[in-house]
Amino acid sequence: MRLSALMISKRIPDSSVPMSLLADHPNVHFHYLRSGIGTVAVEMH
């Protein structure tokens, strides 16, 4: 998700990352659903 957002923001379309093809579109907006990402926790075993 972050790679495709970076590629779109830098206007780098590449067919190996299909969502990056939106870089050619003139009006692209990203909205991330933060509750859907969840929490980040670190565990040591």
mmCIF file of the N, C-alpha and C atoms, coordinates in Angstrom:
data_MODEL
# 
_entry.id   MODEL 
# 
loop_
_atom_site.group_PDB 
_atom_site.id 
_atom_site.type_symbol 
_atom_site.label_atom_id 
_atom_site.label_alt_id 
_atom_site.label_comp_id 
_atom_site.label_asym_id 
_atom_site.label_entity_id 
_atom_site.label_seq_id 
_atom_site.pdbx_PDB_ins_code 
_atom_site.Cartn_x 
_atom_site.Cartn_y 
_atom_site.Cartn_z 
_atom_site.occupancy 
_atom_site.B_iso_or_equiv 
_atom_site.pdbx_formal_charge 
_atom_site.auth_seq_id 
_atom_site.auth_comp_id 
_atom_site.auth_asym_id 
_atom_site.auth_atom_id 
_atom_site.pdbx_PDB_model_num 
ATOM 1   N N  . MET A 1 1  ? 0.827  -1.181  0.000   1.00 0.00 ? 1  MET A N  1 
ATOM 2   C CA . MET A 1 1  ? 0.000  0.000   0.000   1.00 0.00 ? 1  MET A CA 1 
ATOM 3   C C  . MET A 1 1  ? 0.878  1.254   0.000   1.00 0.00 ? 1  MET A C  1 
ATOM 4   N N  . ARG A 1 2  ? 1.929  1.250   0.813   1.00 0.00 ? 2  ARG A N  1 
ATOM 5   C CA . ARG A 1 2  ? 2.785  2.433   0.852   1.00 0.00 ? 2  ARG A CA 1 
ATOM 6   C C  . ARG A 1 2  ? 3.608  2.565   -0.422  1.00 0.00 ? 2  ARG A C  1 
ATOM 7   N N  . LEU A 1 3  ? 4.027  1.443   -1.009  1.00 0.00 ? 3  LEU A N  1 
ATOM 8   C CA . LEU A 1 3  ? 4.799  1.505   -2.253  1.00 0.00 ? 3  LEU A CA 1 
ATOM 9   C C  . LEU A 1 3  ? 3.973  2.116   -3.370  1.00 0.00 ? 3  LEU A C  1 
ATOM 10  N N  . SER A 1 4  ? 2.748  1.675   -3.525  1.00 0.00 ? 4  SER A N  1 
ATOM 11  C CA . SER A 1 4  ? 1.919  2.216   -4.602  1.00 0.00 ? 4  SER A CA 1 
ATOM 12  C C  . SER A 1 4  ? 1.604  3.687   -4.363  1.00 0.00 ? 4  SER A C  1 
ATOM 13  N N  . ALA A 1 5  ? 1.391  4.100   -3.108  1.00 0.00 ? 5  ALA A N  1 
ATOM 14  C CA . ALA A 1 5  ? 1.150  5.517   -2.811  1.00 0.00 ? 5  ALA A CA 1 
ATOM 15  C C  . ALA A 1 5  ? 2.377  6.354   -3.141  1.00 0.00 ? 5  ALA A C  1 
ATOM 16  N N  . LEU A 1 6  ? 3.560  5.835   -2.832  1.00 0.00 ? 6  LEU A N  1 
ATOM 17  C CA . LEU A 1 6  ? 4.799  6.549   -3.153  1.00 0.00 ? 6  LEU A CA 1 
ATOM 18  C C  . LEU A 1 6  ? 4.969  6.674   -4.661  1.00 0.00 ? 6  LEU A C  1 
ATOM 19  N N  . MET A 1 7  ? 4.723  5.586   -5.385  1.00 0.00 ? 7  MET A N  1 
ATOM 20  C CA . MET A 1 7  ? 4.891  5.609   -6.833  1.00 0.00 ? 7  MET A CA 1 
ATOM 21  C C  . MET A 1 7  ? 3.908  6.584   -7.488  1.00 0.00 ? 7  MET A C  1 
ATOM 22  N N  . ILE A 1 8  ? 2.687  6.656   -6.956  1.00 0.00 ? 8  ILE A N  1 
ATOM 23  C CA . ILE A 1 8  ? 1.714  7.588   -7.513  1.00 0.00 ? 8  ILE A CA 1 
ATOM 24  C C  . ILE A 1 8  ? 2.114  9.022   -7.212  1.00 0.00 ? 8  ILE A C  1 
ATOM 25  N N  . SER A 1 9  ? 2.603  9.281   -6.000  1.00 0.00 ? 9  SER A N  1 
ATOM 26  C CA . SER A 1 9  ? 2.985  10.650  -5.647  1.00 0.00 ? 9  SER A CA 1 
ATOM 27  C C  . SER A 1 9  ? 4.191  11.131  -6.438  1.00 0.00 ? 9  SER A C  1 
ATOM 28  N N  . LYS A 1 10 ? 5.094  10.197  -6.814  1.00 0.00 ? 10 LYS A N  1 
ATOM 29  C CA . LYS A 1 10 ? 6.276  10.558  -7.603  1.00 0.00 ? 10 LYS A CA 1 
ATOM 30  C C  . LYS A 1 10 ? 6.019  10.446  -9.103  1.00 0.00 ? 10 LYS A C  1 
ATOM 31  N N  . ARG A 1 11 ? 4.769  10.097  -9.472  1.00 0.00 ? 11 ARG A N  1 
ATOM 32  C CA . ARG A 1 11 ? 4.375  9.947   -10.890 1.00 0.00 ? 11 ARG A CA 1 
ATOM 33  C C  . ARG A 1 11 ? 5.208  8.885   -11.608 1.00 0.00 ? 11 ARG A C  1 
ATOM 34  N N  . ILE A 1 12 ? 5.324  7.695   -10.976 1.00 0.00 ? 12 ILE A N  1 
ATOM 35  C CA . ILE A 1 12 ? 6.084  6.580   -11.552 1.00 0.00 ? 12 ILE A CA 1 
ATOM 36  C C  . ILE A 1 12 ? 5.112  5.427   -11.839 1.00 0.00 ? 12 ILE A C  1 
ATOM 37  N N  . PRO A 1 13 ? 4.511  5.374   -13.017 1.00 0.00 ? 13 PRO A N  1 
ATOM 38  C CA . PRO A 1 13 ? 3.646  4.231   -13.332 1.00 0.00 ? 13 PRO A CA 1 
ATOM 39  C C  . PRO A 1 13 ? 4.486  3.026   -13.752 1.00 0.00 ? 13 PRO A C  1 
ATOM 40  N N  . ASP A 1 14 ? 4.151  1.867   -13.248 1.00 0.00 ? 14 ASP A N  1 
ATOM 41  C CA . ASP A 1 14 ? 4.856  0.631   -13.608 1.00 0.00 ? 14 ASP A CA 1 
ATOM 42  C C  . ASP A 1 14 ? 3.836  -0.506  -13.579 1.00 0.00 ? 14 ASP A C  1 
ATOM 43  N N  . SER A 1 15 ? 3.786  -1.285  -14.623 1.00 0.00 ? 15 SER A N  1 
ATOM 44  C CA . SER A 1 15 ? 2.784  -2.343  -14.721 1.00 0.00 ? 15 SER A CA 1 
ATOM 45  C C  . SER A 1 15 ? 3.025  -3.476  -13.728 1.00 0.00 ? 15 SER A C  1 
ATOM 46  N N  . SER A 1 16 ? 4.212  -3.577  -13.125 1.00 0.00 ? 16 SER A N  1 
ATOM 47  C CA . SER A 1 16 ? 4.446  -4.616  -12.118 1.00 0.00 ? 16 SER A CA 1 
ATOM 48  C C  . SER A 1 16 ? 3.757  -4.271  -10.793 1.00 0.00 ? 16 SER A C  1 
ATOM 49  N N  . VAL A 1 17 ? 3.392  -3.005  -10.599 1.00 0.00 ? 17 VAL A N  1 
ATOM 50  C CA . VAL A 1 17 ? 2.596  -2.570  -9.443  1.00 0.00 ? 17 VAL A CA 1 
ATOM 51  C C  . VAL A 1 17 ? 1.326  -1.953  -10.030 1.00 0.00 ? 17 VAL A C  1 
ATOM 52  N N  . PRO A 1 18 ? 0.281  -2.751  -10.229 1.00 0.00 ? 18 PRO A N  1 
ATOM 53  C CA . PRO A 1 18 ? -0.890 -2.283  -10.987 1.00 0.00 ? 18 PRO A CA 1 
ATOM 54  C C  . PRO A 1 18 ? -1.525 -0.999  -10.459 1.00 0.00 ? 18 PRO A C  1 
ATOM 55  N N  . MET A 1 19 ? -1.572 -0.809  -9.155  1.00 0.00 ? 19 MET A N  1 
ATOM 56  C CA . MET A 1 19 ? -2.198 0.397   -8.622  1.00 0.00 ? 19 MET A CA 1 
ATOM 57  C C  . MET A 1 19 ? -1.401 1.652   -8.969  1.00 0.00 ? 19 MET A C  1 
ATOM 58  N N  . SER A 1 20 ? -0.110 1.504   -9.260  1.00 0.00 ? 20 SER A N  1 
ATOM 59  C CA . SER A 1 20 ? 0.718  2.663   -9.609  1.00 0.00 ? 20 SER A CA 1 
ATOM 60  C C  . SER A 1 20 ? 0.343  3.239   -10.971 1.00 0.00 ? 20 SER A C  1 
ATOM 61  N N  . LEU A 1 21 ? -0.431 2.510   -11.745 1.00 0.00 ? 21 LEU A N  1 
ATOM 62  C CA . LEU A 1 21 ? -0.867 3.031   -13.042 1.00 0.00 ? 21 LEU A CA 1 
ATOM 63  C C  . LEU A 1 21 ? -1.802 4.225   -12.876 1.00 0.00 ? 21 LEU A C  1 
ATOM 64  N N  . LEU A 1 22 ? -2.298 4.443   -11.661 1.00 0.00 ? 22 LEU A N  1 
ATOM 65  C CA . LEU A 1 22 ? -3.098 5.640   -11.384 1.00 0.00 ? 22 LEU A CA 1 
ATOM 66  C C  . LEU A 1 22 ? -2.246 6.898   -11.432 1.00 0.00 ? 22 LEU A C  1 
ATOM 67  N N  . ALA A 1 23 ? -0.930 6.775   -11.497 1.00 0.00 ? 23 ALA A N  1 
ATOM 68  C CA . ALA A 1 23 ? -0.049 7.936   -11.573 1.00 0.00 ? 23 ALA A CA 1 
ATOM 69  C C  . ALA A 1 23 ? -0.315 8.743   -12.838 1.00 0.00 ? 23 ALA A C  1 
ATOM 70  N N  . ASP A 1 24 ? -0.843 8.109   -13.862 1.00 0.00 ? 24 ASP A N  1 
ATOM 71  C CA . ASP A 1 24 ? -1.158 8.814   -15.100 1.00 0.00 ? 24 ASP A CA 1 
ATOM 72  C C  . ASP A 1 24 ? -2.469 9.606   -14.999 1.00 0.00 ? 24 ASP A C  1 
ATOM 73  N N  . HIS A 1 25 ? -3.260 9.315   -13.975 1.00 0.00 ? 25 HIS A N  1 
ATOM 74  C CA . HIS A 1 25 ? -4.541 10.002  -13.808 1.00 0.00 ? 25 HIS A CA 1 
ATOM 75  C C  . HIS A 1 25 ? -4.299 11.380  -13.201 1.00 0.00 ? 25 HIS A C  1 
ATOM 76  N N  . PRO A 1 26 ? -4.957 12.420  -13.704 1.00 0.00 ? 26 PRO A N  1 
ATOM 77  C CA . PRO A 1 26 ? -4.676 13.779  -13.239 1.00 0.00 ? 26 PRO A CA 1 
ATOM 78  C C  . PRO A 1 26 ? -5.227 14.126  -11.859 1.00 0.00 ? 26 PRO A C  1 
ATOM 79  N N  . ASN A 1 27 ? -6.192 13.358  -11.341 1.00 0.00 ? 27 ASN A N  1 
ATOM 80  C CA . ASN A 1 27 ? -6.849 13.735  -10.097 1.00 0.00 ? 27 ASN A CA 1 
ATOM 81  C C  . ASN A 1 27 ? -6.990 12.519  -9.181  1.00 0.00 ? 27 ASN A C  1 
ATOM 82  N N  . VAL A 1 28 ? -5.928 12.179  -8.438  1.00 0.00 ? 28 VAL A N  1 
ATOM 83  C CA . VAL A 1 28 ? -5.934 11.008  -7.557  1.00 0.00 ? 28 VAL A CA 1 
ATOM 84  C C  . VAL A 1 28 ? -5.798 11.483  -6.116  1.00 0.00 ? 28 VAL A C  1 
ATOM 85  N N  . HIS A 1 29 ? -6.674 10.973  -5.237  1.00 0.00 ? 29 HIS A N  1 
ATOM 86  C CA . HIS A 1 29 ? -6.629 11.291  -3.811  1.00 0.00 ? 29 HIS A CA 1 
ATOM 87  C C  . HIS A 1 29 ? -6.593 9.986   -3.032  1.00 0.00 ? 29 HIS A C  1 
ATOM 88  N N  . PHE A 1 30 ? -5.779 9.926   -1.987  1.00 0.00 ? 30 PHE A N  1 
ATOM 89  C CA . PHE A 1 30 ? -5.721 8.755   -1.127  1.00 0.00 ? 30 PHE A CA 1 
ATOM 90  C C  . PHE A 1 30 ? -6.333 9.072   0.218   1.00 0.00 ? 30 PHE A C  1 
ATOM 91  N N  . HIS A 1 31 ? -7.131 8.136   0.713   1.00 0.00 ? 31 HIS A N  1 
ATOM 92  C CA . HIS A 1 31 ? -7.696 8.232   2.047   1.00 0.00 ? 31 HIS A CA 1 
ATOM 93  C C  . HIS A 1 31 ? -7.471 6.873   2.699   1.00 0.00 ? 31 HIS A C  1 
ATOM 94  N N  . TYR A 1 32 ? -6.736 6.860   3.802   1.00 0.00 ? 32 TYR A N  1 
ATOM 95  C CA . TYR A 1 32 ? -6.471 5.613   4.507   1.00 0.00 ? 32 TYR A CA 1 
ATOM 96  C C  . TYR A 1 32 ? -7.430 5.488   5.682   1.00 0.00 ? 32 TYR A C  1 
ATOM 97  N N  . LEU A 1 33 ? -8.068 4.345   5.802   1.00 0.00 ? 33 LEU A N  1 
ATOM 98  C CA . LEU A 1 33 ? -8.939 4.056   6.930   1.00 0.00 ? 33 LEU A CA 1 
ATOM 99  C C  . LEU A 1 33 ? -8.043 3.610   8.082   1.00 0.00 ? 33 LEU A C  1 
ATOM 100 N N  . ARG A 1 34 ? -7.767 4.523   8.984   1.00 0.00 ? 34 ARG A N  1 
ATOM 101 C CA . ARG A 1 34 ? -6.805 4.246   10.050  1.00 0.00 ? 34 ARG A CA 1 
ATOM 102 C C  . ARG A 1 34 ? -7.286 3.154   10.990  1.00 0.00 ? 34 ARG A C  1 
ATOM 103 N N  . SER A 1 35 ? -8.585 3.045   11.212  1.00 0.00 ? 35 SER A N  1 
ATOM 104 C CA . SER A 1 35 ? -9.072 1.976   12.084  1.00 0.00 ? 35 SER A CA 1 
ATOM 105 C C  . SER A 1 35 ? -8.887 0.607   11.442  1.00 0.00 ? 35 SER A C  1 
ATOM 106 N N  . GLY A 1 36 ? -8.808 0.556   10.115  1.00 0.00 ? 36 GLY A N  1 
ATOM 107 C CA . GLY A 1 36 ? -8.613 -0.708  9.425   1.00 0.00 ? 36 GLY A CA 1 
ATOM 108 C C  . GLY A 1 36 ? -7.179 -1.187  9.445   1.00 0.00 ? 36 GLY A C  1 
ATOM 109 N N  . ILE A 1 37 ? -6.237 -0.286  9.740   1.00 0.00 ? 37 ILE A N  1 
ATOM 110 C CA . ILE A 1 37 ? -4.824 -0.667  9.773   1.00 0.00 ? 37 ILE A CA 1 
ATOM 111 C C  . ILE A 1 37 ? -4.515 -1.462  11.030  1.00 0.00 ? 37 ILE A C  1 
ATOM 112 N N  . GLY A 1 38 ? -5.145 -1.122  12.152  1.00 0.00 ? 38 GLY A N  1 
ATOM 113 C CA . GLY A 1 38 ? -4.925 -1.839  13.395  1.00 0.00 ? 38 GLY A CA 1 
ATOM 114 C C  . GLY A 1 38 ? -3.802 -1.238  14.221  1.00 0.00 ? 38 GLY A C  1 
ATOM 115 N N  . THR A 1 39 ? -3.367 -1.981  15.207  1.00 0.00 ? 39 THR A N  1 
ATOM 116 C CA . THR A 1 39 ? -2.314 -1.501  16.085  1.00 0.00 ? 39 THR A CA 1 
ATOM 117 C C  . THR A 1 39 ? -1.000 -2.177  15.746  1.00 0.00 ? 39 THR A C  1 
ATOM 118 N N  . VAL A 1 40 ? 0.070  -1.499  16.069  1.00 0.00 ? 40 VAL A N  1 
ATOM 119 C CA . VAL A 1 40 ? 1.403  -2.059  15.842  1.00 0.00 ? 40 VAL A CA 1 
ATOM 120 C C  . VAL A 1 40 ? 1.998  -2.381  17.202  1.00 0.00 ? 40 VAL A C  1 
ATOM 121 N N  . ALA A 1 41 ? 2.419  -3.602  17.384  1.00 0.00 ? 41 ALA A N  1 
ATOM 122 C CA . ALA A 1 41 ? 3.005  -4.017  18.652  1.00 0.00 ? 41 ALA A CA 1 
ATOM 123 C C  . ALA A 1 41 ? 4.284  -4.795  18.387  1.00 0.00 ? 41 ALA A C  1 
ATOM 124 N N  . VAL A 1 42 ? 5.216  -4.673  19.311  1.00 0.00 ? 42 VAL A N  1 
ATOM 125 C CA . VAL A 1 42 ? 6.488  -5.378  19.194  1.00 0.00 ? 42 VAL A CA 1 
ATOM 126 C C  . VAL A 1 42 ? 6.558  -6.413  20.297  1.00 0.00 ? 42 VAL A C  1 
ATOM 127 N N  . GLU A 1 43 ? 6.896  -7.632  19.938  1.00 0.00 ? 43 GLU A N  1 
ATOM 128 C CA . GLU A 1 43 ? 7.028  -8.709  20.905  1.00 0.00 ? 43 GLU A CA 1 
ATOM 129 C C  . GLU A 1 43 ? 8.391  -9.356  20.745  1.00 0.00 ? 43 GLU A C  1 
ATOM 130 N N  . MET A 1 44 ? 8.988  -9.692  21.857  1.00 0.00 ? 44 MET A N  1 
ATOM 131 C CA . MET A 1 44 ? 10.272 -10.410 21.822  1.00 0.00 ? 44 MET A CA 1 
ATOM 132 C C  . MET A 1 44 ? 10.024 -11.805 22.371  1.00 0.00 ? 44 MET A C  1 
ATOM 133 N N  . HIS A 1 45 ? 10.534 -12.799 21.661  1.00 0.00 ? 45 HIS A N  1 
ATOM 134 C CA . HIS A 1 45 ? 10.355 -14.195 22.093  1.00 0.00 ? 45 HIS A CA 1 
ATOM 135 C C  . HIS A 1 45 ? 11.695 -14.806 22.382  1.00 0.00 ? 45 HIS A C  1 
# 
